[in-house]
Amino acid sequence: QSLATGDFNNDGWLDIIVANDGPDNVGIFLGYGDGFFADQMTFPTDNNPSFAAIGDVNNDTLLDIVAATLGLRTVSILLGYGNGSFANFMKFSVGIFPESLAVVDINNDAKLDIIVTNKGSNYVCVLLGYGNGSFAPQIIYPTGVSPQSLAIGDFNNDTLLDIVVTNAGDNNIMILFGCLNQIFVKQMVVSTGEDSQTRSVVIGDFNNDNKMDIGVANSGTNNIGIFLGYGNITFTNQTTYSTGSNSSPYFLAVGDFNNDTQLDIVTANYESDTISIFLGSGDGKFANQTSYSTGSSSSPCFVVVGYFNNDNKLDIGVVNYNNNKLGLFLGLGNGIFDNIMIFSMAYGSHPFSVAIGDFSSDGKLDFAVANDGTDNLNVFLQTC
């Protein structure tokens, strides 16, 4: 149910990995550098992999795979050989229904660690890496109900990484602050509003004070929420901006869409078949949304930003779960976008996630789309 990109066989070309929930494996598509890929090779994981990430967890300079597996409450580690193949998986226990994960050096020891949100057991766990591909038993930090999305950043300017988690069932976010000798002693819970059902989180400096701020997508209350950081362990109360009645924003991303050097926000609105653009003014405030249709009964669930036509004006890609299409909005550099360009996939594909990279080595960004319904991957090459 997720994908990531990296060069797994050290040939200089981007490859793709996909977490395949049904057959209990991860699929590897090795890139040829011309936009074409070898047939999928699969490597077993524990039951029901739902989220995959990459990193060098054993410090051999070769990329490895970390997959959260729903079925048996574990993460699977597949160590890479650097030739496109992987060792048999090792597994480490986590909580119930691991929803998302990050691979990052959270304790500053130059060894990658794993952070997992566990939706069914209501905690986030940290697995500290030994630098050899093995990990210490999970350290558990209780969250609210149904933690889903997470992001990593330094919110209190102490050079230590902190974690922000969305608790969809409790309608809040929790920030866990890193500490040198004891991880995440200090915690802060911030309300996202009654019935908000917060699904997605991003971080960025929205008011240019060199302090990290937080943006969330509140699917239950049809808005985005902005929390400005004070650079210690506190944040302002949430300021919300409507995404429209019955819009249900599922995902959000940040970028500078009008070339004013200020961060803007885009959301994928699942129920209203739109994306919403919120232009930032650089003081933590945003203009009201400008919305663009993604097509009738499209159900957009994921957005990504990039320079897709190489004109130094940010564009937006969106995956439409219900009508089986990838959409592209080309930016004009002033916060306005052309109407959607549509790229179709097979009936019943139900795409839910997209990654971007230059898969054909021509200096142009391409798309890789993971499809829930057909258990496959579509690659769209940019040709102009």
Buried (B, 14 or more C-beta within 10 A) or exposed (E): BBBBBBBBBBBEBBBBBBBBBEEBBBBBBBBBBEBEBEEBBEBBBBBBBBBBBBBBBBBBEBBBBBBBBBBBBBBBBBBBBBEBBBBEBBBBEBBEBBBBBBBBBBBEEEBBBBBBBBBBBBBBBBBBBBBEBBBEEBBBBEBBEBBBBBBBBBBBEBEBBBBBBBBBBBBBBBBBBBBEEEBBEBBBEBBBBEEBBBBBBBBBBBBEBEBBBBBBBBBBBBBBBBBBBBBBBEBBEBBBBBBBEEBBBBBBBBBBBBBBEBBBBBBBBBBBBBBBBBBBEEEBBBBEBBBBBBBEEBBBBBBBBBBBBEEEBBBBBBBBBBBBBBBBBBBBBEBEBEEBBBEEBEEEBBBBBBBBBBBBBBEBBBBBBBBBBBBBBBBBBBEE
